[in-house]
Amino acid sequence: MEQNIEQPDFQEYLDSTDVSQYTERPQKPNIFMMLSLMMGILAFTSCTFIFTAMIAAGLSILFAILSKGNHSKMNFMAKSGITAAIVGLVLSVIITSSAVYLVFNSPEYRELLNTTYESMYGQTFDEALEEMYPSTQGGGTYDAGN
């Protein structure tokens, strides 16, 4: 008695199963996406330095746009980079504008600036400002017509 047990053909097995999920190559990491996130984080962490934050935020947005490529949607890391860049840029503008406002409109901060400036340069900030722009404090003479 001979039993004829048929083994399923391997090719038939491959044809019947979806092996494409196992044979897809992993995607290469998108360097622009990572750079966007890194520049966004740099813009956020350097929000007290307005020029550094502006440059890093601009680069973050540029790299996020470049990371999109031909895809219809932007990756999560690129979106996070743009968000961190915008938050860092807004914080930088707020910090810088409030510091300038306080220095020029608050007597306490103006006195602190004058004291620090005098210890560094030998004259107060008001004296240096008057020397550079004679008409700023009202004491200088500005002769426009003569």
The first five atom37 places (N, CA, C, CB, O) and aatype in JSON, in Angstrom:
{
  "aatype": [12, 6, 5, 2, 9, 6, 5, 14, 3, 13, 5, 6, 18, 10, 3, 15, 16, 3, 19, 15, 5, 18, 16, 6, 1, 14, 5, 11, 14, 2, 9, 13, 12, 12, 10, 15, 10, 12, 12, 7, 9, 10, 0, 13, 16, 15, 4, 16, 13, 9, 13, 16, 0, 12, 9, 0, 0, 7, 10, 15, 9, 10, 13, 0, 9, 10, 15, 11, 7, 2, 8, 15, 11, 12, 2, 13, 12, 0, 11, 15, 7, 9, 16, 0, 0, 9, 19, 7, 10, 19, 10, 15, 19, 9, 9, 16, 15, 15, 0, 19, 18, 10, 19, 13, 2, 15, 14, 6, 18, 1, 6, 10, 10, 2, 16, 16, 18, 6, 15, 12, 18, 7, 5, 16, 13, 3, 6, 0, 10, 6, 6, 12, 18, 14, 15, 16, 5, 7, 7, 7, 16, 18, 3, 0, 7, 2],
  "atom_mask": [
    [1, 1, 1, 1, 1],
    [1, 1, 1, 1, 1],
    [1, 1, 1, 1, 1],
    [1, 1, 1, 1, 1],
    [1, 1, 1, 1, 1],
    [1, 1, 1, 1, 1],
    [1, 1, 1, 1, 1],
    [1, 1, 1, 1, 1],
    [1, 1, 1, 1, 1],
    [1, 1, 1, 1, 1],
    [1, 1, 1, 1, 1],
    [1, 1, 1, 1, 1],
    [1, 1, 1, 1, 1],
    [1, 1, 1, 1, 1],
    [1, 1, 1, 1, 1],
    [1, 1, 1, 1, 1],
    [1, 1, 1, 1, 1],
    [1, 1, 1, 1, 1],
    [1, 1, 1, 1, 1],
    [1, 1, 1, 1, 1],
    [1, 1, 1, 1, 1],
    [1, 1, 1, 1, 1],
    [1, 1, 1, 1, 1],
    [1, 1, 1, 1, 1],
    [1, 1, 1, 1, 1],
    [1, 1, 1, 1, 1],
    [1, 1, 1, 1, 1],
    [1, 1, 1, 1, 1],
    [1, 1, 1, 1, 1],
    [1, 1, 1, 1, 1],
    [1, 1, 1, 1, 1],
    [1, 1, 1, 1, 1],
    [1, 1, 1, 1, 1],
    [1, 1, 1, 1, 1],
    [1, 1, 1, 1, 1],
    [1, 1, 1, 1, 1],
    [1, 1, 1, 1, 1],
    [1, 1, 1, 1, 1],
    [1, 1, 1, 1, 1],
    [1, 1, 1, 0, 1],
    [1, 1, 1, 1, 1],
    [1, 1, 1, 1, 1],
    [1, 1, 1, 1, 1],
    [1, 1, 1, 1, 1],
    [1, 1, 1, 1, 1],
    [1, 1, 1, 1, 1],
    [1, 1, 1, 1, 1],
    [1, 1, 1, 1, 1],
    [1, 1, 1, 1, 1],
    [1, 1, 1, 1, 1],
    [1, 1, 1, 1, 1],
    [1, 1, 1, 1, 1],
    [1, 1, 1, 1, 1],
    [1, 1, 1, 1, 1],
    [1, 1, 1, 1, 1],
    [1, 1, 1, 1, 1],
    [1, 1, 1, 1, 1],
    [1, 1, 1, 0, 1],
    [1, 1, 1, 1, 1],
    [1, 1, 1, 1, 1],
    [1, 1, 1, 1, 1],
    [1, 1, 1, 1, 1],
    [1, 1, 1, 1, 1],
    [1, 1, 1, 1, 1],
    [1, 1, 1, 1, 1],
    [1, 1, 1, 1, 1],
    [1, 1, 1, 1, 1],
    [1, 1, 1, 1, 1],
    [1, 1, 1, 0, 1],
    [1, 1, 1, 1, 1],
    [1, 1, 1, 1, 1],
    [1, 1, 1, 1, 1],
    [1, 1, 1, 1, 1],
    [1, 1, 1, 1, 1],
    [1, 1, 1, 1, 1],
    [1, 1, 1, 1, 1],
    [1, 1, 1, 1, 1],
    [1, 1, 1, 1, 1],
    [1, 1, 1, 1, 1],
    [1, 1, 1, 1, 1],
    [1, 1, 1, 0, 1],
    [1, 1, 1, 1, 1],
    [1, 1, 1, 1, 1],
    [1, 1, 1, 1, 1],
    [1, 1, 1, 1, 1],
    [1, 1, 1, 1, 1],
    [1, 1, 1, 1, 1],
    [1, 1, 1, 0, 1],
    [1, 1, 1, 1, 1],
    [1, 1, 1, 1, 1],
    [1, 1, 1, 1, 1],
    [1, 1, 1, 1, 1],
    [1, 1, 1, 1, 1],
    [1, 1, 1, 1, 1],
    [1, 1, 1, 1, 1],
    [1, 1, 1, 1, 1],
    [1, 1, 1, 1, 1],
    [1, 1, 1, 1, 1],
    [1, 1, 1, 1, 1],
    [1, 1, 1, 1, 1],
    [1, 1, 1, 1, 1],
    [1, 1, 1, 1, 1],
    [1, 1, 1, 1, 1],
    [1, 1, 1, 1, 1],
    [1, 1, 1, 1, 1],
    [1, 1, 1, 1, 1],
    [1, 1, 1, 1, 1],
    [1, 1, 1, 1, 1],
    [1, 1, 1, 1, 1],
    [1, 1, 1, 1, 1],
    [1, 1, 1, 1, 1],
    [1, 1, 1, 1, 1],
    [1, 1, 1, 1, 1],
    [1, 1, 1, 1, 1],
    [1, 1, 1, 1, 1],
    [1, 1, 1, 1, 1],
    [1, 1, 1, 1, 1],
    [1, 1, 1, 1, 1],
    [1, 1, 1, 1, 1],
    [1, 1, 1, 1, 1],
    [1, 1, 1, 1, 1],
    [1, 1, 1, 0, 1],
    [1, 1, 1, 1, 1],
    [1, 1, 1, 1, 1],
    [1, 1, 1, 1, 1],
    [1, 1, 1, 1, 1],
    [1, 1, 1, 1, 1],
    [1, 1, 1, 1, 1],
    [1, 1, 1, 1, 1],
    [1, 1, 1, 1, 1],
    [1, 1, 1, 1, 1],
    [1, 1, 1, 1, 1],
    [1, 1, 1, 1, 1],
    [1, 1, 1, 1, 1],
    [1, 1, 1, 1, 1],
    [1, 1, 1, 1, 1],
    [1, 1, 1, 1, 1],
    [1, 1, 1, 0, 1],
    [1, 1, 1, 0, 1],
    [1, 1, 1, 0, 1],
    [1, 1, 1, 1, 1],
    [1, 1, 1, 1, 1],
    [1, 1, 1, 1, 1],
    [1, 1, 1, 1, 1],
    [1, 1, 1, 0, 1],
    [1, 1, 1, 1, 1]
  ],
  "atom_positions": [
    [[0.81, -1.17, 0.0], [0.0, 0.0, 0.0], [0.86, 1.24, 0.0], [-0.93, -0.01, 1.17], [1.59, 1.56, 0.94]],
    [[0.74, 1.85, -1.0], [1.54, 3.06, -1.14], [0.62, 4.27, -1.03], [2.32, 3.07, -2.49], [-0.37, 4.37, -1.75]],
    [[0.97, 5.17, -0.13], [0.17, 6.36, 0.0], [0.82, 7.47, -0.82], [0.01, 6.78, 1.49], [2.03, 7.69, -0.77]],
    [[0.0, 8.11, -1.53], [0.47, 9.2, -2.36], [0.03, 10.52, -1.71], [-0.06, 9.08, -3.83], [-1.05, 11.04, -1.99]],
    [[0.88, 11.03, -0.86], [0.57, 12.29, -0.19], [1.24, 13.4, -1.0], [1.05, 12.29, 1.32], [2.46, 13.44, -1.15]],
    [[0.42, 14.25, -1.48], [0.97, 15.33, -2.3], [1.37, 16.49, -1.39], [-0.06, 15.79, -3.36], [0.6, 16.97, -0.56]],
    [[2.55, 16.89, -1.59], [3.03, 18.09, -0.9], [2.66, 19.3, -1.75], [4.59, 18.02, -0.66], [2.79, 19.27, -2.97]],
    [[2.19, 20.37, -1.09], [1.86, 21.56, -1.89], [3.13, 22.13, -2.52], [1.16, 22.63, -1.02], [4.2, 22.14, -1.92]],
    [[2.96, 22.58, -3.7], [4.07, 23.15, -4.44], [4.47, 24.49, -3.81], [3.72, 23.32, -5.94], [3.61, 25.3, -3.46]],
    [[5.75, 24.69, -3.68], [6.24, 25.93, -3.05], [5.85, 27.16, -3.87], [7.77, 25.87, -2.88], [5.52, 28.2, -3.3]],
    [[5.9, 27.05, -5.17], [5.54, 28.17, -6.03], [4.06, 28.52, -5.87], [5.86, 27.86, -7.5], [3.69, 29.69, -5.88]],
    [[3.23, 27.52, -5.72], [1.81, 27.79, -5.5], [1.61, 28.51, -4.16], [1.0, 26.47, -5.53], [0.75, 29.38, -4.04]],
    [[2.4, 28.13, -3.17], [2.31, 28.79, -1.86], [2.7, 30.26, -1.97], [3.22, 28.08, -0.84], [2.04, 31.13, -1.4]],
    [[3.78, 30.54, -2.71], [4.2, 31.93, -2.9], [3.16, 32.73, -3.67], [5.53, 31.99, -3.62], [2.94, 33.91, -3.39]],
    [[2.55, 32.09, -4.64], [1.53, 32.79, -5.42], [0.29, 33.07, -4.59], [1.15, 31.98, -6.65], [-0.39, 34.07, -4.82]],
    [[-0.01, 32.22, -3.65], [-1.24, 32.38, -2.87], [-1.07, 33.35, -1.7], [-1.7, 31.04, -2.35], [-2.07, 33.85, -1.18]],
    [[0.14, 33.63, -1.28], [0.34, 34.54, -0.14], [0.91, 35.86, -0.64], [1.29, 33.91, 0.91], [1.53, 35.93, -1.7]],
    [[0.69, 36.87, 0.13], [1.2, 38.19, -0.21], [2.57, 38.37, 0.44], [0.21, 39.31, 0.25], [2.68, 38.71, 1.61]],
    [[3.59, 38.13, -0.34], [4.94, 38.24, 0.19], [5.54, 39.61, -0.04], [5.82, 37.19, -0.43], [6.68, 39.87, 0.35]],
    [[4.77, 40.49, -0.68], [5.33, 41.82, -0.95], [5.59, 42.58, 0.33], [4.39, 42.61, -1.84], [6.46, 43.45, 0.38]],
    [[4.83, 42.25, 1.38], [5.06, 42.94, 2.64], [6.4, 42.57, 3.26], [3.94, 42.64, 3.6], [6.93, 43.3, 4.1]],
    [[6.95, 41.43, 2.87], [8.23, 41.0, 3.41], [9.41, 41.4, 2.54], [8.22, 39.51, 3.59], [10.55, 41.4, 3.0]],
    [[9.12, 41.74, 1.3], [10.22, 42.02, 0.38], [10.43, 43.5, 0.12], [9.98, 41.33, -0.92], [11.34, 43.87, -0.62]],
    [[9.61, 44.38, 0.72], [9.8, 45.81, 0.52], [11.07, 46.26, 1.21], [8.59, 46.62, 1.04], [11.4, 45.82, 2.31]],
    [[11.75, 47.12, 0.55], [12.98, 47.67, 1.15], [12.62, 48.78, 2.13], [13.96, 48.21, 0.05], [11.7, 49.56, 1.89]],
    [[13.34, 48.83, 3.21], [13.07, 49.96, 4.13], [13.5, 51.26, 3.47], [13.82, 49.76, 5.48], [14.49, 51.32, 2.74]],
    [[12.73, 52.3, 3.77], [13.04, 53.6, 3.18], [14.29, 54.18, 3.81], [11.85, 54.56, 3.34], [14.57, 53.99, 5.0]],
    [[15.04, 54.89, 2.97], [16.21, 55.59, 3.5], [15.73, 56.74, 4.38], [17.12, 56.11, 2.35], [14.71, 57.36, 4.08]],
    [[16.44, 57.02, 5.44], [16.03, 58.16, 6.28], [16.18, 59.46, 5.49], [16.87, 58.21, 7.58], [17.16, 59.67, 4.78]],
    [[15.2, 60.31, 5.64], [15.2, 61.59, 4.95], [16.04, 62.58, 5.75], [13.75, 62.12, 4.74], [15.65, 63.0, 6.84]],
    [[17.18, 62.96, 5.21], [18.11, 63.83, 5.93], [17.53, 65.23, 6.11], [19.45, 63.92, 5.19], [17.8, 65.89, 7.12]],
    [[16.72, 65.7, 5.14], [16.13, 67.03, 5.28], [15.12, 67.08, 6.42], [15.45, 67.44, 3.97], [14.99, 68.09, 7.1]],
    [[14.42, 65.98, 6.62], [13.45, 65.9, 7.71], [14.17, 66.01, 9.06], [12.64, 64.6, 7.63], [13.71, 66.72, 9.96]],
    [[15.28, 65.3, 9.19], [16.04, 65.35, 10.44], [16.68, 66.73, 10.65], [17.12, 64.25, 10.46], [16.71, 67.24, 11.77]],
    [[17.19, 67.32, 9.56], [17.78, 68.65, 9.67], [16.73, 69.69, 10.05], [18.45, 69.04, 8.36], [17.01, 70.62, 10.81]],
    [[15.53, 69.54, 9.52], [14.45, 70.46, 9.87], [14.15, 70.41, 11.37], [13.18, 70.13, 9.08], [14.0, 71.44, 12.02]],
    [[14.07, 69.21, 11.89], [13.81, 69.07, 13.33], [14.96, 69.62, 14.16], [13.56, 67.6, 13.68], [14.73, 70.29, 15.17]],
    [[16.19, 69.35, 13.76], [17.35, 69.84, 14.5], [17.42, 71.37, 14.49], [18.64, 69.24, 13.93], [17.69, 71.99, 15.51]],
    [[17.17, 71.98, 13.32], [17.2, 73.44, 13.24], [16.04, 74.07, 14.0], [17.16, 73.88, 11.77], [16.18, 75.14, 14.58]],
    [[14.89, 73.4, 14.01], [13.76, 73.89, 14.81], [14.06, 73.87, 16.29], [0.0, 0.0, 0.0], [13.71, 74.81, 17.01]],
    [[14.7, 72.81, 16.75], [15.08, 72.73, 18.15], [16.13, 73.79, 18.48], [15.62, 71.32, 18.49], [16.09, 74.39, 19.55]],
    [[17.07, 74.01, 17.56], [18.08, 75.05, 17.77], [17.43, 76.44, 17.83], [19.13, 75.01, 16.65], [17.81, 77.26, 18.66]],
    [[16.46, 76.69, 16.96], [15.76, 77.98, 17.0], [15.02, 78.17, 18.32], [14.76, 78.09, 15.82], [14.99, 79.26, 18.87]],
    [[14.43, 77.09, 18.81], [13.7, 77.18, 20.07], [14.64, 77.4, 21.25], [12.88, 75.92, 20.3], [14.37, 78.22, 22.12]],
    [[15.75, 76.66, 21.28], [16.65, 76.77, 22.42], [17.48, 78.05, 22.4], [17.57, 75.58, 22.46], [17.97, 78.47, 23.44]],
    [[17.64, 78.66, 21.24], [18.42, 79.9, 21.16], [17.51, 81.1, 20.98], [19.42, 79.82, 20.0], [17.88, 82.06, 20.3]],
    [[16.35, 81.06, 21.58], [15.39, 82.16, 21.39], [15.86, 83.46, 22.03], [14.04, 81.78, 21.96], [15.31, 84.52, 21.72]],
    [[16.85, 83.43, 22.89], [17.35, 84.68, 23.47], [18.34, 85.38, 22.54], [18.02, 84.4, 24.81], [18.68, 86.54, 22.77]],
    [[18.8, 84.7, 21.51], [19.7, 85.28, 20.51], [18.92, 85.4, 19.21], [21.0, 84.41, 20.32], [18.75, 84.41, 18.49]],
    [[18.45, 86.6, 18.9], [17.49, 86.76, 17.81], [18.08, 86.36, 16.46], [17.02, 88.19, 17.74], [17.38, 85.76, 15.65]],
    [[19.34, 86.67, 16.2], [19.9, 86.36, 14.89], [20.1, 84.85, 14.71], [21.24, 87.09, 14.69], [19.85, 84.32, 13.63]],
    [[20.55, 84.17, 15.74], [20.68, 82.72, 15.67], [19.33, 82.06, 15.48], [21.37, 82.18, 16.93], [19.19, 81.13, 14.69]],
    [[18.33, 82.53, 16.21], [16.99, 81.96, 16.1], [16.4, 82.21, 14.72], [16.07, 82.53, 17.19], [15.72, 81.35, 14.17]],
    [[16.64, 83.39, 14.15], [16.11, 83.69, 12.82], [16.73, 82.8, 11.76], [16.35, 85.16, 12.46], [16.02, 82.27, 10.9]],
    [[18.03, 82.62, 11.81], [18.72, 81.78, 10.82], [18.29, 80.33, 10.98], [20.26, 81.91, 10.97], [18.01, 79.66, 9.98]],
    [[18.25, 79.83, 12.21], [17.87, 78.43, 12.44], [16.41, 78.18, 12.05], [18.09, 78.06, 13.92], [16.09, 77.13, 11.5]],
    [[15.53, 79.14, 12.33], [14.12, 78.97, 11.96], [13.95, 78.97, 10.45], [13.27, 80.09, 12.59], [13.19, 78.17, 9.91]],
    [[14.64, 79.85, 9.78], [14.57, 79.87, 8.32], [15.08, 78.58, 7.7], [0.0, 0.0, 0.0], [14.47, 78.05, 6.77]],
    [[16.18, 78.08, 8.21], [16.71, 76.81, 7.71], [15.78, 75.64, 8.02], [18.09, 76.54, 8.3], [15.63, 74.72, 7.21]],
    [[15.15, 75.68, 9.18], [14.22, 74.61, 9.54], [13.04, 74.56, 8.58], [13.73, 74.8, 10.98], [12.64, 73.49, 8.14]],
    [[12.49, 75.71, 8.27], [11.37, 75.76, 7.33], [11.8, 75.32, 5.94], [10.77, 77.17, 7.28], [11.07, 74.6, 5.27]],
    [[12.97, 75.76, 5.51], [13.49, 75.36, 4.2], [13.7, 73.85, 4.12], [14.81, 76.09, 3.92], [13.3, 73.22, 3.14]],
    [[14.32, 73.27, 5.14], [14.56, 71.83, 5.14], [13.25, 71.04, 5.21], [15.47, 71.44, 6.32], [13.14, 69.96, 4.62]],
    [[12.26, 71.57, 5.92], [10.96, 70.88, 5.98], [10.31, 70.86, 4.6], [10.03, 71.57, 7.0], [9.72, 69.85, 4.2]],
    [[10.4, 71.96, 3.88], [9.83, 72.0, 2.53], [10.6, 71.06, 1.61], [9.87, 73.44, 1.97], [9.99, 70.36, 0.79]],
    [[11.91, 71.03, 1.74], [12.7, 70.13, 0.91], [12.47, 68.66, 1.25], [14.18, 70.46, 1.05], [12.59, 67.79, 0.38]],
    [[12.14, 68.36, 2.5], [11.91, 66.97, 2.9], [10.63, 66.42, 2.31], [11.88, 66.85, 4.41], [10.49, 65.2, 2.16]],
    [[9.71, 67.29, 1.98], [8.44, 66.83, 1.43], [8.62, 66.14, 0.08], [7.47, 68.0, 1.29], [7.99, 65.12, -0.19]],
    [[9.48, 66.7, -0.75], [9.75, 66.09, -2.05], [8.51, 66.02, -2.91], [0.0, 0.0, 0.0], [7.81, 67.03, -3.07]],
    [[8.22, 64.85, -3.45], [7.05, 64.66, -4.3], [5.83, 64.15, -3.55], [7.37, 63.71, -5.41], [4.78, 63.92, -4.15]],
    [[5.96, 63.98, -2.25], [4.85, 63.45, -1.46], [3.79, 64.53, -1.25], [5.36, 62.93, -0.11], [4.08, 65.72, -1.29]],
    [[2.57, 64.09, -1.03], [1.49, 65.05, -0.85], [1.43, 65.58, 0.58], [0.16, 64.42, -1.22], [0.94, 66.69, 0.81]],
    [[1.91, 64.8, 1.52], [1.87, 65.23, 2.92], [3.28, 65.33, 3.47], [1.03, 64.24, 3.77], [4.21, 64.65, 3.03]],
    [[3.42, 66.21, 4.46], [4.71, 66.39, 5.11], [4.8, 65.43, 6.29], [4.9, 67.86, 5.57], [3.81, 65.14, 6.96]],
    [[5.99, 64.94, 6.55], [6.23, 64.0, 7.64], [6.07, 64.69, 8.99], [7.63, 63.4, 7.51], [6.17, 65.91, 9.1]],
    [[5.81, 63.88, 10.02], [5.59, 64.4, 11.37], [6.83, 65.13, 11.9], [5.22, 63.26, 12.31], [6.71, 66.17, 12.54]],
    [[8.02, 64.58, 11.63], [9.25, 65.22, 12.11], [9.45, 66.59, 11.46], [10.47, 64.32, 11.84], [9.91, 67.52, 12.12]],
    [[9.12, 66.71, 10.19], [9.26, 67.99, 9.51], [8.25, 69.0, 10.07], [9.06, 67.82, 7.99], [8.58, 70.17, 10.25]],
    [[7.02, 68.54, 10.34], [6.02, 69.43, 10.94], [6.46, 69.88, 12.33], [4.65, 68.72, 11.02], [6.26, 71.03, 12.71]],
    [[7.06, 68.96, 13.07], [7.56, 69.31, 14.41], [8.69, 70.32, 14.32], [8.04, 68.05, 15.15], [8.78, 71.22, 15.15]],
    [[9.54, 70.18, 13.31], [10.62, 71.15, 13.11], [10.09, 72.53, 12.8], [0.0, 0.0, 0.0], [10.59, 73.52, 13.34]],
    [[9.08, 72.61, 11.94], [8.47, 73.91, 11.63], [7.82, 74.51, 12.86], [7.43, 73.76, 10.5], [7.95, 75.7, 13.11]],
    [[7.12, 73.69, 13.63], [6.46, 74.19, 14.85], [7.48, 74.73, 15.85], [5.63, 73.07, 15.51], [7.3, 75.81, 16.39]],
    [[8.55, 73.99, 16.09], [9.58, 74.44, 17.02], [10.25, 75.71, 16.5], [10.64, 73.34, 17.24], [10.59, 76.6, 17.28]],
    [[10.45, 75.8, 15.19], [11.08, 76.99, 14.61], [10.19, 78.22, 14.78], [11.38, 76.77, 13.13], [10.68, 79.29, 15.14]],
    [[8.91, 78.08, 14.53], [7.99, 79.22, 14.65], [7.87, 79.66, 16.1], [6.6, 78.86, 14.1], [7.88, 80.85, 16.39]],
    [[7.76, 78.69, 17.02], [7.69, 79.04, 18.44], [8.98, 79.73, 18.89], [7.43, 77.78, 19.31], [8.92, 80.73, 19.61]],
    [[10.12, 79.23, 18.47], [11.4, 79.85, 18.82], [11.52, 81.25, 18.25], [0.0, 0.0, 0.0], [12.04, 82.15, 18.91]],
    [[11.06, 81.44, 17.02], [11.13, 82.76, 16.39], [10.21, 83.76, 17.08], [10.78, 82.66, 14.91], [10.59, 84.91, 17.3]],
    [[9.01, 83.33, 17.42], [8.07, 84.21, 18.13], [8.62, 84.58, 19.5], [6.68, 83.54, 18.27], [8.57, 85.75, 19.9]],
    [[9.13, 83.6, 20.23], [9.73, 83.89, 21.54], [10.91, 84.84, 21.42], [10.18, 82.59, 22.23], [11.09, 85.74, 22.25]],
    [[11.71, 84.66, 20.39], [12.87, 85.52, 20.18], [12.45, 86.97, 19.93], [13.7, 85.01, 19.0], [13.05, 87.9, 20.47]],
    [[11.43, 87.15, 19.11], [10.95, 88.51, 18.83], [10.36, 89.13, 20.1], [9.89, 88.49, 17.7], [10.58, 90.31, 20.37]],
    [[9.61, 88.36, 20.87], [9.02, 88.88, 22.1], [10.1, 89.26, 23.11], [8.07, 87.84, 22.73], [10.03, 90.34, 23.7]],
    [[11.09, 88.41, 23.3], [12.16, 88.68, 24.27], [12.97, 89.9, 23.85], [13.08, 87.46, 24.43], [13.25, 90.77, 24.68]],
    [[13.34, 89.98, 22.58], [14.15, 91.09, 22.11], [13.39, 92.41, 22.16], [14.63, 90.82, 20.69], [13.93, 93.42, 22.59]],
    [[12.14, 92.41, 21.72], [11.37, 93.66, 21.72], [11.08, 94.13, 23.14], [10.07, 93.48, 20.95], [11.09, 95.33, 23.41]],
    [[10.81, 93.2, 24.06], [10.57, 93.63, 25.44], [11.85, 94.16, 26.08], [10.01, 92.47, 26.26], [11.79, 95.09, 26.88]],
    [[13.0, 93.58, 25.74], [14.26, 94.09, 26.29], [14.55, 95.48, 25.77], [15.42, 93.14, 25.94], [14.96, 96.36, 26.54]],
    [[14.35, 95.71, 24.49], [14.58, 97.05, 23.92], [13.6, 98.04, 24.52], [14.44, 97.03, 22.39], [13.98, 99.17, 24.85]],
    [[12.34, 97.65, 24.67], [11.35, 98.54, 25.27], [11.74, 98.91, 26.69], [9.98, 97.88, 25.25], [11.67, 100.08, 27.07]],
    [[12.15, 97.92, 27.49], [12.5, 98.2, 28.88], [13.73, 99.1, 28.99], [12.74, 96.9, 29.62], [13.78, 99.97, 29.86]],
    [[14.71, 98.9, 28.13], [15.93, 99.71, 28.2], [15.63, 101.17, 27.88], [17.0, 99.16, 27.25], [16.18, 102.07, 28.51]],
    [[14.79, 101.4, 26.9], [14.54, 102.78, 26.48], [13.39, 103.45, 27.2], [14.29, 102.81, 25.03], [13.24, 104.67, 27.07]],
    [[12.57, 102.73, 27.95], [11.42, 103.35, 28.6], [11.38, 103.18, 30.12], [10.17, 102.8, 28.02], [10.56, 103.83, 30.77]],
    [[12.2, 102.36, 30.68], [12.2, 102.17, 32.13], [13.45, 102.82, 32.73], [12.14, 100.65, 32.48], [14.56, 102.49, 32.32]],
    [[13.28, 103.74, 33.67], [14.44, 104.42, 34.27], [15.39, 103.45, 35.0], [13.97, 105.49, 35.23], [16.6, 103.65, 34.99]],
    [[14.84, 102.42, 35.63], [15.69, 101.47, 36.35], [16.59, 100.7, 35.39], [14.83, 100.5, 37.15], [17.79, 100.56, 35.63]],
    [[16.02, 100.22, 34.31], [16.82, 99.48, 33.33], [17.79, 100.39, 32.59], [15.91, 98.76, 32.33], [18.89, 99.97, 32.24]],
    [[17.39, 101.64, 32.35], [18.28, 102.59, 31.68], [19.48, 102.91, 32.57], [17.52, 103.89, 31.33], [20.6, 103.03, 32.07]],
    [[19.25, 103.04, 33.87], [20.35, 103.29, 34.8], [21.28, 102.08, 34.88], [19.81, 103.64, 36.21], [22.5, 102.23, 34.94]],
    [[20.71, 100.89, 34.87], [21.52, 99.68, 34.86], [22.36, 99.6, 33.59], [20.63, 98.44, 34.99], [23.53, 99.23, 33.65]],
    [[21.78, 99.95, 32.45], [22.51, 99.99, 31.19], [23.63, 101.02, 31.25], [21.57, 100.29, 30.03], [24.75, 100.75, 30.81]],
    [[23.35, 102.2, 31.77], [24.37, 103.24, 31.87], [25.53, 102.81, 32.77], [23.76, 104.53, 32.41], [26.69, 103.06, 32.44]],
    [[25.22, 102.17, 33.88], [26.26, 101.72, 34.81], [27.13, 100.64, 34.17], [25.63, 101.18, 36.1], [28.35, 100.69, 34.25]],
    [[26.5, 99.69, 33.53], [27.24, 98.61, 32.88], [28.08, 99.14, 31.72], [26.28, 97.52, 32.37], [29.23, 98.75, 31.55]],
    [[27.49, 100.01, 30.93], [28.2, 100.58, 29.78], [29.39, 101.41, 30.23], [27.23, 101.44, 28.93], [30.45, 101.39, 29.61]],
    [[29.21, 102.16, 31.33], [30.31, 102.99, 31.84], [31.45, 102.13, 32.38], [29.8, 103.93, 32.93], [32.61, 102.47, 32.2]],
    [[31.13, 101.03, 33.03], [32.19, 100.17, 33.54], [32.95, 99.48, 32.41], [31.6, 99.12, 34.48], [34.12, 99.13, 32.57]],
    [[32.29, 99.29, 31.26], [32.95, 98.63, 30.13], [33.7, 99.62, 29.24], [31.93, 97.89, 29.31], [34.81, 99.32, 28.79]],
    [[33.11, 100.79, 28.98], [33.67, 101.7, 27.98], [34.12, 103.06, 28.52], [32.66, 101.93, 26.93], [34.68, 103.85, 27.77]],
    [[33.91, 103.34, 29.79], [34.39, 104.58, 30.38], [33.44, 105.75, 30.23], [0.0, 0.0, 0.0], [33.74, 106.84, 30.74]],
    [[32.34, 105.59, 29.57], [31.31, 106.63, 29.48], [29.95, 105.96, 29.51], [31.48, 107.49, 28.17], [29.83, 104.78, 29.2]],
    [[28.94, 106.7, 29.9], [27.61, 106.11, 29.99], [27.03, 105.89, 28.59], [26.67, 107.0, 30.82], [27.53, 106.44, 27.6]],
    [[26.0, 105.1, 28.53], [25.33, 104.84, 27.26], [24.69, 106.11, 26.72], [24.28, 103.74, 27.42], [24.7, 106.34, 25.51]],
    [[24.13, 106.93, 27.62], [23.53, 108.19, 27.18], [24.56, 109.12, 26.56], [22.84, 108.89, 28.36], [24.28, 109.78, 25.56]],
    [[25.78, 109.18, 27.17], [26.84, 110.02, 26.6], [27.28, 109.49, 25.23], [28.05, 110.08, 27.56], [27.51, 110.27, 24.31]],
    [[27.4, 108.19, 25.1], [27.79, 107.61, 23.82], [26.71, 107.82, 22.77], [28.08, 106.11, 23.97], [27.01, 108.08, 21.61]],
    [[25.46, 107.72, 23.17], [24.35, 107.95, 22.25], [24.31, 109.41, 21.81], [23.02, 107.55, 22.9], [24.07, 109.71, 20.64]],
    [[24.55, 110.3, 22.74], [24.59, 111.74, 22.41], [25.76, 112.05, 21.49], [24.69, 112.59, 23.7], [25.65, 112.9, 20.61]],
    [[26.87, 111.36, 21.68], [28.04, 111.57, 20.83], [27.79, 111.05, 19.41], [29.26, 110.87, 21.44], [28.22, 111.67, 18.44]],
    [[27.11, 109.93, 19.3], [26.83, 109.36, 17.97], [25.72, 110.12, 17.25], [26.45, 107.89, 18.1], [25.83, 110.41, 16.05]],
    [[24.68, 110.42, 17.97], [23.51, 111.12, 17.39], [23.22, 112.35, 18.25], [22.25, 110.18, 17.32], [22.51, 112.24, 19.25]],
    [[23.76, 113.51, 17.89], [23.65, 114.69, 18.75], [22.23, 115.14, 19.04], [24.38, 115.82, 18.13], [22.0, 115.76, 20.08]],
    [[21.28, 114.87, 18.19], [19.92, 115.38, 18.41], [19.03, 114.41, 19.2], [19.27, 115.69, 17.09], [17.85, 114.7, 19.38]],
    [[19.54, 113.29, 19.68], [18.69, 112.32, 20.35], [18.22, 112.76, 21.72], [19.41, 111.02, 20.47], [17.1, 112.44, 22.11]],
    [[19.04, 113.47, 22.45], [18.65, 113.88, 23.8], [18.18, 115.34, 23.87], [19.82, 113.68, 24.75], [17.82, 115.82, 24.94]],
    [[18.18, 116.01, 22.77], [17.71, 117.39, 22.76], [18.79, 118.39, 23.07], [0.0, 0.0, 0.0], [18.56, 119.59, 22.93]],
    [[19.98, 117.96, 23.47], [21.04, 118.89, 23.83], [21.94, 119.22, 22.68], [0.0, 0.0, 0.0], [22.65, 120.23, 22.71]],
    [[21.94, 118.4, 21.65], [22.83, 118.62, 20.52], [22.25, 119.62, 19.54], [0.0, 0.0, 0.0], [21.04, 119.89, 19.55]],
    [[23.1, 120.16, 18.72], [22.63, 121.11, 17.7], [22.61, 120.39, 16.35], [23.54, 122.39, 17.64], [23.59, 119.76, 15.94]],
    [[21.5, 120.52, 15.7], [21.35, 119.92, 14.38], [20.97, 121.03, 13.42], [20.28, 118.77, 14.38], [19.9, 121.64, 13.53]],
    [[21.86, 121.29, 12.5], [21.64, 122.37, 11.57], [21.33, 121.78, 10.2], [22.86, 123.3, 11.52], [22.24, 121.43, 9.44]],
    [[20.03, 121.69, 9.88], [19.62, 121.05, 8.63], [19.82, 121.97, 7.43], [18.16, 120.63, 8.72], [20.21, 121.49, 6.36]],
    [[19.57, 123.23, 7.57], [19.6, 124.13, 6.43], [20.9, 124.84, 6.22], [0.0, 0.0, 0.0], [21.18, 125.24, 5.09]],
    [[21.7, 125.02, 7.22], [22.9, 125.85, 7.08], [24.14, 125.06, 6.97], [23.02, 126.78, 8.21], [25.22, 125.62, 6.85]]
  ]
}
